[in-house]
Amino acid sequence: MKKIPLLLTAFVLLLLMVFGSYSCGDKNKPKDGEIKTDLLVAEPNGAFLDHRDSVPTKQQYNGPLFVLSHDYPTSVPPVVNPSWQKALNGQPISAANVFAYMDSLKSYIAPKLLPFFSNNKQWTSAKYGWFNEPWVGAQREAILGTYLGNGNPANMFKSLKVDEAGYVLVLYDSTAAYTVGQIWGKTGQKVNLVNDAAQFKEGSVIVKLAFSNINYPDWPVMKNAQTYSIYDTIATKENPKRGYQVRKVSFFQMDVIVKDSKTAPKTGWVYSTFVYDMNAPGTPWAKMVPLGAMWGNDPGVNSPIQPPYPKLYETVINPQAPAYSKETLGWGGRLSGPNDGAVAQVAVDINTGKKYTNLALSSCMSCHSPAQDTFKSFLLPGPFPDSILYVYTPGSPEWNLWFRDNDGDAPFNSGQVAMDYDMVMAFKSIPAYLAAQPSGQHKLLKKNLLAVGKYRHRNSNSRFWH
């Protein structure tokens, strides 16, 4: 592995803060209005830390706490003729068969995932054959093991009148976890990216569960959604108490991504997103309906900023998906779920100075495409943010760099090591690992965090990062 430049490390950590956790242990609770900058300093031996040191009392929560699953397999059998490929009946993936493909994926993960919903206190990742990423324990709350993902400011959705925070839990199946083990080994103390160690085996499945901290009736579309307890600090109208509290969250999005080079020969991956639909019949699991799938970024389609959009050939969106879930689709209607942050309420064109509002500027695969060993390019199509979110001119050659159909072994920037679209590993685990290493860059990091923090607080009433 190449040496990762310290300056780039600072930028990686800055991004991790922007998209990461707001609060840490009880001893470091931020005062009201204070912006903490030491939240990324990982424990030196914290590779397999289960969760933060702030835990509920037995009076607050009488149940087991989250336990990290990190006994990564050192060998796995090949995945041959999987059910999701069979669902295509020998045809290329398209609008005609994509939902059969998604249904097959959902059925595949159901036996190992349904117990999470039906008997959560008895469910663990390891017990049901799932694995978690290392080095982010300091960001995980203690009950579900979730950490802050993206959030949505008030009025991002027509039905959302307050700021919303999303919490996520990422699960790797055993085939995918083999690659996690190749990167981190049995100790998690070194990063191995040589000899394609970061390339996932065919048939790898990765699942991301997302939960909203705004529940029904404050967010009407969450009516009858399945709810869970977490232990975190973000106050809401429903639970206005400050500090660490047991708080309720609603399950509202599930991403299932699969390494399937046969179906997606250009990129190697198919991304699918399921969302909560309160009007769907059946169980809470049945109410998780397809929003859509994508297997490429449609680089041949130069979409306009506003609809009507031209036809996409590598994204299919379910026209019957609930209305709220389609309000945050990405550029030109490319796939992006309500938890994914693909729409910027305010952005400025760095070339023309034009101000955009509610700009759809990303997609699932676009956001993941800069996953590489050094963070030379931002997640969104623009330079690293300063006091303003600058973007390149939509549809320009610079912008279109984020909408290429690169294979997972092709780095976003030349000379880097591609990490096969694994944003979690590239932008959470590796940065947290680096934060635990001796570094002279913390002063610069804190300066950057304070600058971005002032901007965020100036542009949002939220007490957390969007």
N, C-alpha and C positions, 0 to 999 in steps of 0.2 A: 504493500500500500504506500502511495506517495504521502509525504508529509503534508498535513493540512495546514495552510497558512493561518497564523493567529488572527490576522485582520479579518479574514473570511469567517473564522470561528466566531468572532464578535458579531458579525452580521447574522450568522446562523442562530446564535443565541438570542439576538434581538428578535428575529422572526419567531423563535420558539416562545418568547414572552408574549408577542402580539397575539399568537394563536393558542397560547398555553394557559397555565393556571394563574389565577389571580392571588390566591392566598396560600400560605404554608402553615407551619406549626403554630400552636397557641402562643409560643414565646415571641413570635414574629408577626403577630396580627397587625395589619396596617391601621393606623388611626384614620378616622373619617377624613377623606380628602387626601390622604397621604399616598404617594406612589412608591411602592417597594421595588427595589432593584436587586435584592439579593436572593430572589426566589429561584434562580437557576443554579445556585451553587449546590451541586449534587454531593451526596456523601461519597467520600473517596472509595469506599467499597460497596457502593449502593447499586451495583448492577442488578441484583435480584431482590431489592427492597420491595416488600409487598405493597405498602401504601404509606401515606404521610404519618407522622407521629401523633397527629391530632385524631383521637378516636372517641367515639361516644361512650358514655357510661352505660352500665347495664340498665340503669333507670331510663336512659334515653333510647336505647336500642338493645333488646335482648335477643341477639342472634349472632351467627358467625360473621367474621370479617373477611374481606377479600384476601385470597392467597394466590400469589403469582405462580403460573405454570411455566417452568423454564427447563425442564428435563428434555431438551430438544433431541429428537431422534438423530442417530448418526447414519442411518440407512432407511430407505423406504422403498417399497415395491413400486414399479411403474404403474401409472394409471392408464388402463387400456379400455378403449371404447366406452367412455363414461356416458351416463344416462343423458346428460345435457347435449352431447353430440348426437346421440340417437334421436333426440327430440326433433332434430332438424331434418330427419328422413333423407339424408344424403344431399340436401340442398344447401346453398349458401345462406347464411343468416340474413334475414330481411324482415320487413314488416309482416310478412305472411307467417313467419314461424318464430319470431323472437320471443313472444310471450309463452309459447310452449317451452322454449329454451329456459326462460326465467322460472317457469313453474317447476321444471325438472331440477334446477339448482335449489329452489326452495325446498322441494321434497328431499333432496339429497342431504341438506344440512339439518332437516327437521328432527331426526331421532336424537342427535347430539345437542340440539339447541332448544327444543321444546321444553325440556325440564327446567331450563332457566326461567321460563315464564310460568310453568305450572307448579314448580316446587323450588322457588328460588333459594330459600335458606339451606337447602340440601344440595344445591348445584355448585360445582366448582369447575373451573376450566380443565384441570387435570383429570378429574373424574370422568369427564365426557370427551376426552381426547382433543382438547383445544390447548393452545399455547399462547403466551403473551410476549410482547416485546420487552426487552430489558431497559434499565436505566431511567425509567420514568416513574418509579415508585414515589419519589418526592412530590410528584404532581397528582398522584391518584388519591381520591378520597377513599375512606376506609371501608365502606360498606359494599358498594358494587364494584369498586376498583376503577371507576370512570375518572377521566380528567376532562378539563374544559376543552371543547373543540371550538367551532365557530359559533357566533351568536348573531342575532338579528336585532337591529335597532327598531324602535317603535315605528309603526307604519310601513315597515318593509312588506308586510302582508296587509291586505285590506281589513283582515279580521284581528290584527295584532296591534294593540294600542300602547303597549309598554315594551321596554327592552327585554329581550329574551336571551337566555344562555343555553347553549347546547353542551351536553356531556356525552362522551363517547367511550366505548369499550371495543378494542380491536382483538379479534380472535384469529389465530392461524391454525388451519388443520394440520395434520401430521406431515403431509407432503410439503406444505409451505414452510412448516417449522423446521424441516431439514435445512433449508437455506438460512433461516435465522441462526441455527446452530453452527453452520459453516462460517458465518460472519463473526459470531461471538464465542464459539467454543463452549466449554463447560464452566468457565469462570466469569466470562463477560469482561475481562480485564484488558483485552486487546481486540482490535478491529482488523479482521482479515477480509480484504477485497481483491486478492490476487486470484488468478486462474478462474475467473468468472464465479467466484464464491457468492456474489450477490445476485446471480441469475437463478430464478425460481424454476423448479422442475415442472414439466407439463402436468396439468391436472391439479396444481396447487390452488387451494381455495382460501380466501381471506374474507372475513366478515367484520363489518363495523356496525355496531348497534349505537343508535343515537337517541338521546333523551332530552326533552325540553323541560326547563324549570318553570315555565308558565303553563299552568294546567287549566282545565275547565273550572269555572266559567270565564276566567280572565282571558283565555284563548278559546273561543267557542268551538273551534274545529277539533279540540282535544276531548270532546264529550265522549265518555265511556272508554277512553284510552286506558290501557293498563299502566298502573303507576307503581313506583318503587321508591324506597328510601335511599337517600345519599346523605353524606355528612360534609357540609360545606358552608361557606360564609355569605353567599350572595342573598341579600334580603329581597323579598318580593312583597307585593301587596298581600298575597296569601299568607306569607310568613315574614313579617317585618322585623323580627328580632335580629339584632346584629351578632356578629361572631359566628363561631361554629355551632350549627344547629342540625338536627335531623330534618331534612327537607324532602319534599315530594317532587318527583319528576315523572313525566309521561313519555312512554316509548312511542316514537313517532317516525323513525326512519331506520331502514336496514339496507346497507350496501353489501352486495355479494360480488366479489370479483374473482375471476378464474383465469389461470394461465392456460390458454387454449389457442395455440398457434395454428391449429387446423382450421378453426372457425375464424380467427383473426390473424391471418398470415402477415399483415403489415406491422402490427404492434405487438402481437403475442397475447393480448389480454382482451377479455370482455368484461365490462363494468355494467352491473345492473343495480337498480335502486328500487326499493319497495317503500311505500309510505302509508301512514295510517289514514284510513278512510272510515269515518264514523258512520257512514251510511251503508257500508258493505255489510252483508249478512254474515252470521256465524260467529265464531270464536274470535278473540283478539288476534290470534295468529292469522285467521282467515281475513281479518280486516286490514292486514298488511298487503296492499295491492301493488301491482307494478306501476311505477312512474315511467320507467323506460330503461333502455339499455344503449350502450355505445361500445364500439370496437375500434374506433378511430376518430380523428378530429376533423374529418371532412376538409382537408386542406384545399381541395378543388372548389369549395363553395365559399365565395367571398361575401359573407352575409352583411346586410345593412344593420344599422344600429337598432332600428325600430321595425316591428312587424308591419306588413306581412313578410315572412321569411321565405326564401327559396327552399326547395326540397333538400333535405339532408340524406346522405346515402350510408352514413356510418353511425347514425343515431336514430332511434325510434322512440317516440314519446306516446304513451298511452292516452288517447283522447278522453278516456273515461276516468282518468286519475282525478282525485279531488282538486278543486280549483286552487286552493292555497298552495298545493305542491308544485303547481306550474307557474306560480308567480316569480319564482327564483330560478327558472331555467337559465342556462348559460348563453354565451354569444350565439346569436342566430337560432336560438332554440335548442342548442346542444344540451346534453344531459347534465343536470346539476340539481341536487335535492334541496329541500328547505333548510337543511343543516350545513350546507356546503359553502356558503359565502361567495357565490359567483356573481353577485350583483353589488356594485358600489353605489351607495346613495349619492356620493359626490366624488368626482374624479376630474382631473384637469389634463388636457392634451399637452404633452411636453413640447410638441412641435408647433402647435398653433395657438395655445393658450385657451382653447375652447373649454368651457366648463360643462361637464356632463352630469346629469342627475339620473339615478337609477340605471346605471350603465351595466348591462350584462357583458361581462368581460372575461369569462373563464368557462371551464367545463370540468367534469371529473378528470378526464385524461389530460387536459391542458394543464391543470393544477399539479398533477403528479409528474408531468414530463420532465421538470428540472431536477428530479431526484438523482443526485450524483454525489461523489465523495466530498467535493467542495462546493460551497454555495455561491457560485458565480452569478447565477441568474435568479431573480425573484420568482415567486409562485405565480404572480399575475403578470400580464403583458406590459411591463413598464420597468423603470429602474427601481432600485430599492427606495422605499418611501422615506420622505423627510417629514417636514411639517404638513405637507400636502401629498395626497396620493396622485402622483403623476402616472399617466399611461401613454403608450405610443398611440399614434393615430390608428383607430380601428380599421383593419383591412390593409394596413401598410406592410411592407416587407418586414419591418421590425416586429410589429404586432404578430404577424403570421408565423414567427419563430415558435410561438407557443401552440400553434395549431398544425404541427407536422405529424405525420404518421411514422414516427421513429420506432424501430424495434427496441425492446427493452434493454438490449446490450449496446445501444447507440447513445453516448452521452449527449446531453443538451448542449454543452460547450466542448469544443475540441480539447483534447488533452486530459479530460476528466475520466473518472470511472463511473459508468452508468450503474444505477441501482435498481433497474428493472421496474420502474414506476412505483417503487415502495416509498411513498412520502413519509410514512410514519417512521421508518428506519432512518431515512436520510435526514429528516428535519426534526425528529424528537430524540430517538435513542442515541445517535452519534453526537448531536450537540450536547446532550446531558452528560454523556461520557467525557466529552472534551471539557465540560465545565468542572469536572472533578479532577482534572489534571492540573499540575502547576502551570500558571499562566500569568503573564505580565499585562494582560489586556483588560483586566477587570475595570480599571478606571475608564477606559474608552467605552466599554460595554455599558457601565452605569450611566455615563453621559448620554449615550444614545438612547437608553431606555427612558431616561428622564425627559429627553426631547420629544420622543414619540408619545410618552405618557401625557405630557402637557397638551399635545395636539389632540389626543383622544379625548381627554377630559374637557377640552374646549369645544369639541364637536359632538358630544354626547352626554346625556344626563346619566348614563350608565355608570355603575361602580365596578364594572369589569371590562375586559378587553373584548372587542368584537373581532 
